[in-house]
Amino acid sequence: MQPSRIFLALMCGVYALALLMVFLLPLAAWASYSLAILLCVSGIYYLRRDVMLTLPASCIALRLVEDKIILYLRDGNEVSGQVLAGSVVTPLLSVLNVRSPGESRSRSVLIFADSLARERFRELRVYLKWRT
């Protein structure tokens, strides 16, 4: 997988709107600045983890094996689990909700059409359409 320009544009737009809304709210200056700092920290973290794929916990590759999926992380770890029924498949975006055995929380991976080669993205969509 590679970083998605579509995802980058969406994330930057959403965080810019959120920052604008913080400063339009009738809050004390210290509260506005505190919220703005929190938004910036959150934005940088998620941009690095999910969009630019530079953090150790970033999913940089995946493999579909029969009834499970294996996520390969930047730090070299592998996470295997089941694709949950709540996963979403569209022509531009696939959202994979994956739960590992023994884990109570699931992990969501967003894969935009420009994150994979066209044929690989089509294969992923077909697999997910018929498996979930």
C-alpha positions as CSV (number, residue, x, y, z in Angstrom):
1,M,0.0,0.0,0.0
2,Q,1.0,3.6,-0.6
3,P,-0.1,6.9,0.9
4,S,-3.4,8.1,-0.5
5,R,-3.7,11.6,-1.9
6,I,-7.5,11.4,-1.6
7,F,-7.2,10.5,2.1
8,L,-4.7,13.3,2.6
9,A,-7.0,15.9,1.1
10,L,-10.0,14.7,3.1
11,M,-8.1,14.6,6.4
12,C,-6.6,18.1,5.9
13,G,-10.0,19.5,4.9
14,V,-11.7,17.9,7.9
15,Y,-9.1,19.1,10.4
16,A,-9.1,22.6,8.9
17,L,-12.8,22.8,9.2
18,A,-12.6,21.5,12.8
19,L,-10.0,24.2,13.6
20,L,-12.2,26.9,12.1
21,M,-15.2,25.7,14.1
22,V,-13.2,25.9,17.3
23,F,-12.3,29.5,16.8
24,L,-15.9,30.4,15.7
25,L,-17.3,29.0,19.0
26,P,-17.9,31.5,21.8
27,L,-15.2,30.1,24.0
28,A,-12.6,31.7,26.2
29,A,-9.3,32.2,24.4
30,W,-7.5,29.6,26.5
31,A,-10.2,27.0,25.7
32,S,-10.0,27.7,22.0
33,Y,-6.2,27.5,22.0
34,S,-6.3,24.3,24.0
35,L,-8.8,22.7,21.7
36,A,-6.8,23.9,18.7
37,I,-3.6,22.3,20.1
38,L,-5.4,19.0,20.8
39,L,-6.8,19.0,17.2
40,C,-3.4,19.7,15.8
41,V,-1.8,16.9,17.8
42,S,-4.6,14.5,16.8
43,G,-4.3,15.5,13.2
44,I,-0.6,15.0,13.0
45,Y,-0.9,11.6,14.7
46,Y,-3.6,10.3,12.3
47,L,-1.9,11.8,9.3
48,R,1.3,10.0,10.1
49,R,-0.4,6.7,11.0
50,D,-3.2,6.4,8.5
51,V,-2.4,8.7,5.6
52,M,1.4,8.9,5.3
53,L,2.0,5.4,6.8
54,T,5.1,6.5,8.7
55,L,4.4,5.4,12.3
56,P,5.3,1.9,13.6
57,A,1.6,1.0,13.9
58,S,0.8,1.9,10.3
59,C,-0.6,-0.8,8.1
60,I,1.6,-1.0,5.1
61,A,0.4,-4.2,3.5
62,L,-2.3,-6.8,3.8
63,R,-2.9,-10.3,2.7
64,L,-6.2,-12.1,2.4
65,V,-6.0,-15.8,3.3
66,E,-9.2,-17.8,3.0
67,D,-11.3,-16.7,5.9
68,K,-8.8,-14.3,7.6
69,I,-6.7,-11.3,6.9
70,I,-3.2,-10.5,7.8
71,L,-2.2,-6.9,8.3
72,Y,1.5,-6.1,8.0
73,L,2.6,-3.1,10.2
74,R,5.6,-0.8,9.5
75,D,7.4,-2.1,12.7
76,G,7.5,-5.6,11.3
77,N,4.6,-7.0,13.3
78,E,1.7,-8.9,11.8
79,V,-1.9,-8.7,12.9
80,S,-4.2,-11.5,11.8
81,G,-7.9,-11.7,12.3
82,Q,-11.3,-11.9,10.9
83,V,-12.9,-9.2,8.7
84,L,-16.0,-8.1,10.5
85,A,-19.4,-7.8,8.9
86,G,-19.4,-4.0,9.5
87,S,-16.7,-3.5,6.9
88,V,-17.7,-1.3,4.0
89,V,-16.8,-1.7,0.3
90,T,-17.4,1.1,-2.3
91,P,-15.7,1.9,-5.6
92,L,-13.5,4.6,-4.0
93,L,-13.0,3.3,-0.5
94,S,-12.9,0.1,1.5
95,V,-13.1,0.1,5.3
96,L,-11.8,-3.1,6.8
97,N,-12.8,-3.7,10.4
98,V,-10.5,-6.5,11.7
99,R,-10.7,-8.3,15.0
100,S,-7.9,-10.5,16.2
101,P,-8.7,-13.6,18.2
102,G,-8.7,-12.9,21.9
103,E,-8.9,-9.1,21.4
104,S,-12.0,-7.1,22.5
105,R,-11.3,-4.2,20.2
106,S,-11.3,-4.2,16.5
107,R,-8.9,-2.3,14.2
108,S,-10.2,-0.3,11.2
109,V,-8.1,0.1,8.0
110,L,-9.2,2.6,5.4
111,I,-8.0,1.8,1.9
112,F,-8.7,4.4,-0.8
113,A,-8.6,3.5,-4.5
114,D,-5.3,5.3,-5.0
115,S,-3.6,3.4,-2.2
116,L,-3.3,0.2,-4.3
117,A,-2.8,-0.6,-8.0
118,R,-6.2,-0.6,-9.8
119,E,-6.3,-4.4,-10.2
120,R,-5.3,-5.1,-6.6
121,F,-8.0,-2.7,-5.3
122,R,-10.6,-4.4,-7.6
123,E,-9.5,-7.8,-6.3
124,L,-9.8,-6.6,-2.7
125,R,-13.3,-5.2,-3.3
126,V,-14.5,-8.4,-5.0
127,Y,-13.1,-10.5,-2.1
128,L,-14.7,-8.4,0.5
129,K,-18.0,-8.2,-1.3
130,W,-18.3,-12.0,-1.4
131,R,-16.7,-12.7,2.0
132,T,-18.6,-10.3,4.3
